[in-house]
């Protein structure tokens, strides 16, 4: 039986919540501390898309991530008696004839059969949005209501562990003692704020700003998400989330008129009808150049750990990677080499 450890987790975004849930389910004594200001996990659209449209390839490790996240989110819904996990069809409106031909070629491959519907004449003549080159429909696509998920996750931790809604002060951490309590391990899941972390701040974590609009229109489909240049996700009552933008190397969460115009221009590739902008939001994604998370243990502080950098696909990656991190922390199992922070210093 695994020894019961006292573990402090810093940050209650999707990373901190999923790690907390995994550790609690392993019987650990978990305290989650968070400043209640989240600029990525809360703002994120929360979509799970198994393909990379630009190259029409499967997302990294998607065959493992999709089945696991379905079980994880569904189980957490039952445990918290909430609903935040929804299947949502995604329709890709092709940008070129070449893209359509590439889909038509890959749709018959066994390794894409779980994610691509075969194109039908109705897909090619789809008329509910602009459709110059035809369209294809995806399978195993989902939407996580991020506000509801984060609220449910915090409630789960509060019920089964401890939740501390205050700012974390690095200066108050002495060894593994914080706020007059001694912990066995400290796990940093700070999102873009990890750039300021005294122990892990030298890792190549990028702060990538993204802005998103909520729009209202009566002339877009409400039974599926459509994608070309941008995504348009129905959220009910003729309202849609749409975006997003990319602005590198900034940690400001101010919305800008330039981003608003950029997103509306992208929407125009799909839709000519009248659009009302209901709201605009901005968040900072914790990203890495190689698009892989930052997971592991500090080389000089064996009780300090990081689980961060999940980037734009965080809601797809977090459930399984948090389990793998838990197995690494508690059982000494090896991490995937592509996420381990040792990839930046093989001597660690």
C-alpha positions as CSV (number, residue, x, y, z in Angstrom):
1,X,0.0,0.0,0.0
2,X,1.3,3.5,-0.9
3,X,2.3,5.6,2.0
4,X,-0.1,8.5,2.6
5,X,1.6,11.8,1.7
6,X,0.8,15.4,2.5
7,X,0.9,17.2,-0.9
8,X,0.6,20.9,-1.6
9,X,-0.5,21.7,-5.2
10,X,-0.1,25.3,-6.4
11,X,-2.6,26.4,-9.1
12,X,-6.2,25.3,-9.7
13,X,-6.5,25.4,-13.5
14,X,-7.0,22.2,-15.5
15,X,-3.5,21.0,-14.5
16,X,-3.9,21.5,-10.8
17,X,-7.4,20.1,-10.7
18,X,-6.6,16.9,-12.6
19,X,-3.5,16.2,-10.5
20,X,-5.4,16.8,-7.3
21,X,-8.1,14.4,-8.3
22,X,-5.6,11.7,-9.3
23,X,-3.7,12.0,-6.0
24,X,-6.9,12.1,-3.9
25,X,-8.0,8.9,-5.6
26,X,-4.7,7.4,-4.6
27,X,-5.4,8.2,-1.0
28,X,-3.1,11.2,-0.7
29,X,-3.7,14.2,1.7
30,X,-4.0,17.0,-0.8
31,X,-4.1,20.8,-0.3
32,X,-4.8,22.9,-3.4
33,X,-3.9,26.6,-3.2
34,X,-5.2,29.0,-5.8
35,X,-5.6,32.8,-6.1
36,X,-9.0,32.4,-7.9
37,X,-7.6,34.3,-10.9
38,X,-7.3,32.0,-13.9
39,X,-6.5,33.5,-17.3
40,X,-6.3,30.3,-19.4
41,X,-8.2,27.3,-18.1
42,X,-11.2,29.4,-17.4
43,X,-11.2,31.4,-20.6
44,X,-10.3,28.5,-22.8
45,X,-13.0,27.2,-25.2
46,X,-12.6,23.7,-23.7
47,X,-12.8,21.9,-27.1
48,X,-11.3,18.5,-27.6
49,X,-10.4,18.0,-31.3
50,X,-8.4,14.9,-32.3
51,X,-6.9,16.3,-35.5
52,X,-4.4,18.9,-36.6
53,X,-6.2,20.5,-39.6
54,X,-3.2,22.3,-41.0
55,X,-1.4,19.0,-41.8
56,X,-4.5,16.8,-41.5
57,X,-2.7,14.6,-38.9
58,X,-3.7,13.1,-35.7
59,X,-2.9,14.9,-32.5
60,X,0.0,13.6,-30.4
61,X,-1.0,10.4,-28.5
62,X,-4.6,11.0,-29.3
63,X,-5.5,7.3,-29.4
64,X,-4.6,7.1,-25.7
65,X,-5.9,10.5,-24.6
66,X,-9.4,10.3,-26.0
67,X,-10.6,7.1,-24.3
68,X,-9.1,8.1,-21.0
69,X,-10.5,11.7,-20.9
70,X,-14.0,10.3,-21.7
71,X,-13.8,8.1,-18.6
72,X,-12.1,10.7,-16.4
73,X,-14.6,13.6,-17.1
74,X,-17.6,11.3,-17.0
75,X,-16.5,9.9,-13.6
76,X,-15.8,13.4,-12.2
77,X,-19.3,14.5,-13.3
78,X,-20.8,11.6,-11.3
79,X,-18.7,12.2,-8.3
80,X,-19.6,15.9,-8.2
81,X,-23.2,15.5,-9.5
82,X,-22.5,18.2,-12.1
83,X,-22.5,18.3,-15.9
84,X,-19.7,19.9,-17.8
85,X,-18.6,17.3,-20.5
86,X,-20.5,17.3,-23.8
87,X,-20.1,15.5,-27.1
88,X,-20.2,18.1,-29.9
89,X,-19.7,17.4,-33.6
90,X,-17.1,19.4,-35.4
91,X,-17.4,20.1,-39.1
92,X,-14.2,21.2,-40.9
93,X,-14.9,23.5,-43.9
94,X,-12.0,22.8,-46.2
95,X,-9.8,25.7,-47.1
96,X,-8.5,24.3,-50.4
97,X,-9.2,21.5,-52.9
98,X,-5.9,19.9,-51.7
99,X,-7.2,19.7,-48.2
100,X,-10.4,18.0,-49.3
101,X,-8.5,15.5,-51.3
102,X,-6.2,14.8,-48.3
103,X,-9.3,14.1,-46.1
104,X,-10.8,11.9,-48.8
105,X,-7.5,9.9,-48.9
106,X,-7.1,9.5,-45.1
107,X,-10.8,8.8,-44.3
108,X,-10.3,5.2,-45.4
109,X,-7.2,4.6,-43.3
110,X,-7.7,2.4,-40.2
111,X,-5.7,4.8,-38.0
112,X,-8.1,7.6,-38.8
113,X,-11.3,5.6,-38.6
114,X,-12.1,6.8,-35.1
115,X,-11.9,10.4,-36.0
116,X,-13.1,11.0,-39.6
117,X,-16.5,10.4,-41.0
118,X,-16.6,9.5,-44.7
119,X,-17.5,12.5,-46.8
120,X,-21.0,12.4,-48.2
121,X,-22.6,14.4,-51.0
122,X,-24.4,16.4,-48.2
123,X,-21.0,17.3,-46.7
124,X,-19.8,18.6,-50.0
125,X,-22.9,20.7,-50.6
126,X,-23.3,21.8,-47.0
127,X,-25.0,25.2,-47.1
128,X,-25.4,26.4,-43.5
129,X,-22.1,28.2,-43.8
130,X,-19.9,29.3,-46.7
131,X,-18.5,26.1,-48.2
132,X,-16.4,26.6,-51.4
133,X,-14.5,23.3,-51.1
134,X,-16.7,21.0,-49.2
135,X,-16.6,19.8,-45.6
136,X,-15.8,16.8,-43.4
137,X,-17.2,15.7,-40.1
138,X,-15.1,14.6,-37.1
139,X,-15.9,11.9,-34.5
140,X,-14.8,11.7,-30.9
141,X,-15.0,15.4,-30.4
142,X,-16.1,17.1,-27.2
143,X,-16.7,20.4,-25.3
144,X,-15.9,21.0,-21.7
145,X,-17.8,23.8,-20.0
146,X,-14.7,25.2,-18.4
147,X,-16.4,27.3,-15.7
148,X,-18.5,24.3,-14.6
149,X,-15.5,22.0,-14.7
150,X,-13.2,24.2,-12.6
151,X,-16.0,24.8,-10.1
152,X,-16.7,21.0,-9.9
153,X,-13.0,20.2,-9.5
154,X,-12.6,22.7,-6.7
155,X,-15.6,21.3,-4.9
156,X,-14.2,17.8,-5.3
157,X,-10.9,18.9,-3.7
158,X,-12.7,20.8,-0.9
159,X,-14.8,17.7,-0.1
160,X,-12.0,15.2,-0.2
161,X,-9.0,17.3,0.7
162,X,-8.4,21.0,1.4
163,X,-8.8,24.1,-0.8
164,X,-7.0,27.3,0.1
165,X,-8.1,30.3,-2.0
166,X,-5.2,32.7,-1.4
167,X,-2.1,33.9,-3.2
168,X,0.9,31.6,-3.0
169,X,3.9,33.4,-1.6
170,X,7.3,31.8,-2.7
171,X,9.1,33.5,0.1
172,X,7.0,31.6,2.7
173,X,8.1,28.2,1.3
174,X,11.0,27.0,3.4
175,X,12.0,23.5,2.4
176,X,8.6,21.8,2.4
177,X,7.1,24.0,5.1
178,X,4.5,26.4,4.0
179,X,2.0,28.4,6.1
180,X,3.2,26.5,9.3
181,X,2.4,23.2,7.7
182,X,5.0,20.6,6.5
183,X,4.3,18.7,3.3
184,X,6.0,15.8,1.6
185,X,5.8,17.2,-1.9
186,X,5.1,20.6,-3.5
187,X,3.6,20.5,-7.1
188,X,3.6,23.6,-9.2
189,X,0.7,23.8,-11.7
190,X,0.8,27.6,-12.2
191,X,0.1,28.0,-15.9
192,X,1.7,31.1,-17.4
193,X,2.7,32.3,-13.9
194,X,5.2,29.4,-13.9
195,X,7.5,31.8,-15.7
196,X,8.1,33.6,-12.4
197,X,8.7,30.4,-10.4
198,X,12.1,30.6,-8.5
199,X,12.8,26.9,-9.0
200,X,11.3,26.2,-12.5
201,X,11.4,29.6,-14.1
202,X,14.4,28.8,-16.2
203,X,12.4,26.2,-18.2
204,X,11.4,27.3,-21.7
205,X,7.8,28.2,-20.8
206,X,6.2,30.7,-23.1
207,X,3.4,33.1,-22.3
208,X,1.1,33.1,-25.3
209,X,-1.9,35.4,-25.2
210,X,-5.2,34.4,-26.9
211,X,-8.4,36.4,-27.3
212,X,-11.8,35.0,-27.9
213,X,-15.3,36.5,-28.6
214,X,-18.8,35.4,-27.7
215,X,-21.0,36.4,-30.6
216,X,-24.8,36.2,-31.2
217,X,-26.4,35.4,-34.5
218,X,-29.5,33.5,-35.7
219,X,-27.9,32.2,-38.9
220,X,-25.3,29.8,-37.7
221,X,-25.9,26.1,-36.9
222,X,-26.4,25.3,-33.2
223,X,-26.0,21.6,-33.4
224,X,-22.3,21.4,-34.4
225,X,-19.1,23.4,-34.2
226,X,-17.8,24.7,-37.5
227,X,-14.1,25.3,-38.2
228,X,-12.2,27.2,-40.9
229,X,-9.7,29.9,-40.0
230,X,-11.3,29.9,-36.6
231,X,-13.7,27.7,-34.6
232,X,-17.3,28.7,-33.9
233,X,-18.8,26.7,-31.0
234,X,-22.5,26.9,-30.1
235,X,-23.2,27.6,-26.4
236,X,-27.0,28.0,-26.6
237,X,-29.5,30.8,-27.2
238,X,-28.0,31.6,-30.6
239,X,-24.7,32.5,-29.0
240,X,-21.3,31.1,-29.9
241,X,-17.7,31.2,-28.7
242,X,-15.2,32.0,-31.5
243,X,-11.5,32.6,-31.8
244,X,-8.8,32.6,-31.2
245,X,-5.8,34.8,-31.6
246,X,-2.1,34.2,-30.8
247,X,0.2,36.9,-29.4
248,X,3.5,35.6,-28.2
249,X,5.7,36.7,-25.2
250,X,3.1,38.7,-23.3
251,X,1.4,38.3,-19.9
252,X,-1.2,41.1,-20.2
253,X,-4.8,40.0,-20.2
254,X,-6.3,43.2,-21.7
255,X,-8.6,42.7,-24.7
256,X,-7.8,44.7,-27.8
257,X,-9.8,46.1,-30.7
258,X,-7.2,44.6,-33.1
259,X,-8.0,41.1,-31.9
260,X,-11.7,41.7,-32.1
261,X,-11.4,42.7,-35.8
262,X,-9.0,39.8,-36.5
263,X,-11.5,37.3,-35.1
264,X,-14.5,38.8,-36.9
265,X,-12.6,38.7,-40.2
266,X,-12.0,35.0,-39.6
267,X,-15.7,34.5,-38.9
268,X,-16.4,36.1,-42.3
269,X,-14.8,33.2,-44.0
270,X,-17.7,31.1,-42.7
271,X,-20.5,33.5,-42.3
272,X,-21.9,36.6,-44.0
273,X,-24.9,37.3,-41.8
274,X,-25.2,39.9,-39.0
275,X,-23.1,39.2,-35.9
276,X,-23.4,40.9,-32.5
277,X,-20.4,40.8,-30.2
278,X,-21.6,39.9,-26.7
279,X,-18.3,39.8,-25.0
280,X,-14.5,39.6,-25.5
281,X,-12.0,37.8,-23.2
282,X,-8.3,37.1,-23.1
283,X,-6.1,34.5,-21.5
284,X,-2.5,33.5,-21.3
285,X,-1.6,30.0,-22.5
286,X,1.4,28.2,-20.9
287,X,3.1,26.9,-24.1
288,X,6.4,25.4,-25.1
289,X,8.3,25.6,-28.4
290,X,8.1,21.8,-28.9
291,X,4.4,21.8,-27.9
292,X,5.0,19.3,-25.1
293,X,4.2,19.9,-21.4
294,X,6.8,20.4,-18.7
295,X,6.5,17.6,-16.1
296,X,9.1,16.3,-13.6
297,X,11.1,16.9,-10.5
298,X,13.6,19.6,-9.7
299,X,17.2,18.3,-10.0
300,X,18.3,20.0,-6.7
301,X,15.0,20.0,-4.8
302,X,13.6,16.4,-4.9
303,X,10.3,17.4,-3.2
304,X,9.5,20.1,-5.7
305,X,7.7,19.1,-8.9
306,X,6.2,20.7,-12.0
307,X,3.1,19.8,-14.0
308,X,2.6,22.7,-16.5
309,X,2.8,23.8,-20.1
310,X,-0.1,21.9,-21.4
311,X,-0.9,24.6,-23.9
312,X,-3.9,24.8,-26.3
313,X,-4.9,21.2,-25.9
314,X,-4.8,21.1,-22.1
315,X,-8.2,19.7,-21.6
316,X,-7.3,16.7,-23.9
317,X,-3.9,16.1,-22.4
318,X,-4.5,16.7,-18.7
319,X,-6.5,13.6,-17.6
320,X,-4.0,11.0,-18.8
321,X,-0.8,12.9,-18.2
322,X,-1.9,13.7,-14.6
323,X,-2.3,10.0,-14.0
324,X,1.1,9.3,-15.5
325,X,2.6,12.1,-13.3
326,X,0.9,10.6,-10.2
327,X,2.4,7.2,-11.0
328,X,5.8,8.8,-11.5
329,X,5.5,10.7,-8.1
330,X,4.1,7.8,-6.0
331,X,5.5,4.7,-7.8
332,X,8.6,5.9,-9.5
333,X,7.3,5.1,-12.9
334,X,9.1,6.7,-15.8
335,X,7.6,9.7,-17.5
336,X,7.1,9.9,-21.3
337,X,10.4,11.3,-22.5
338,X,8.6,13.9,-24.6
339,X,7.1,15.6,-21.5
340,X,9.9,15.1,-19.0
341,X,11.8,18.2,-18.1
342,X,15.0,16.1,-18.4
343,X,14.7,16.6,-22.2
344,X,16.3,20.0,-21.6
345,X,19.1,18.6,-19.4
346,X,19.7,14.9,-19.9
347,X,22.0,14.9,-16.9
348,X,19.0,15.5,-14.5
